[in-house]
Amino acid sequence: MVDFLNSIFGLLYGLIGIPIFLIFVIIVIFSVMRSRKKRKMKSEDWHGHSPVEKIEKSKKDK
């Protein structure tokens, strides 16, 4: 009986636990890539200027 229950729990863990783990890993990878992309875009966009300076500069160009 114990072996039967262990096999059922093992099967349930295999069917449910592994996909949940994979979804968790994908979410973590996606969030890390997104934060790195934001940081990279911020450094490329402003080039040391504050956002206020950037907005004022774009208004003067118009």
Beta strands, then each sheet from edge to edge (+ up, - down):
end
